[in-house]
Amino acid sequence: QVQLVESGGGLVQPGGSLRLSCAASRWPFRFYTTAWYRRAPGKERELVASITPHSTTTYVDSVKGRFTISRDDAKNTVDLQMNSLKPEDTAVYYCNTGSRISEYWGQGTQVTVSS
């Protein structure tokens, strides 16, 4: 069974940084597109960033220049480096990956940006 486990969330002041990490068992990230989503209170789930097997990355406009998605094939992790955090980045962040026949989600990690 494929399991995705996120880590790295927490409470940070505005302008601070956090690094989220998604680890997978029985799923080699290097062969599949992997993404980070977030859901803020009272809002729809939002695609934040994604990375393809060829390491092409995409970002939602609101995080461009502040967030960086990356993949470590040796560790089989996909990370999201978040800099210059804003209160509006507060959300539960989820790791997502899959193929044409299957999709997997992590349990989510809370990120709270507040002074």
N, C-alpha and C positions, 0 to 999 in steps of 0.2 A: 504494500500500500504506500502510495506517495504521501509524504507529509512535508508541509512547508512550515517553518518555524521562524517567526520574526523576532527581532530583539533590537534594543537600542532606544526605545522610546523613553519619554520622561517629561519632566517639567524644566523649562528653560525660559530665561528672560528674553524679551524682544531684542533682536540683534545677535542673539546667540546661535550656537550650532549644535546639531545632533547628527549622528550617523546611524541609520537603520541598516540592519542586515537581515537577509532572508536566506536560510539554509534549507536544503532539500535532501530528503532521503529517497533513494531509488529514482532519481530524476536528474539527468545531466542537463543543467541549464544551458550549456553551450550549444545544444541542438535546437532550442526552442526560444521563442520570444517570451520575455518575462517583464512584468510591469509592476509598478507600485500604484495603488489606488488609495484614496482617502474618502472618509465620510465624516463631515462635520455635523454637529448637532443641528437637526432641522433641515439639512440639505441633502441633495442627491449625492450618490457616490460619484466620485470624479477620478478620471485617469490623470495621474500626476506625471508619470514618466514611464518609458518603456525602452527595452534594449533587445535587438534582434540577435540571432546567431552570428551575424557578421558585425556585431557591435554598433550598428546604427542606432542612434538614440533619438527619442522625441520627448518633448516636454509640453505641458500645458503652459500657456502664455504667462500665467501668474507666477510661475516659479523659474522661468528662464533666467539664466544668469546667477541664480541663487542655489539651485539644486543640481546635483550631478549623480546620474545613475551609472553604475559600473558593475562588471562581473569579474569574479576571480575563478577561473576554471580549475585551478589546482585545489582550491578550497570548496568549490561548487557552491558559491554564494553570490548573491546579487545585492549590492549595497546601494543606499540612497544617502548621499552626503547632502545635508541641508544646512545652508549658511544664511546669515542675515534673516533669521526667522522672524515672522510677524505674528501678531495675535490671530490673524485670519488663517494661519497655517494650522491652527489647533484642530485636531481631528484624530480619528482612529485610522491608522495607516495599514493597508493590507498588501501582501505580496500575492501576485497572481501569475500563473503560467499554465501552459497546456498545449495540446495539439488539436488537430481537426476532430478528434473523437473523444477527447477528455479535457477537463479543465480543473484546476486545483487552486484553492485559496488557503492562505494562512489564517491564523486565529485573530490577527490584528494586534497592533501595539499602539498605545495611546501617546500622542504628542500634544503637550499643552504648552502654549507660549503665553506667558503672563508675567507681569511684574509684581 
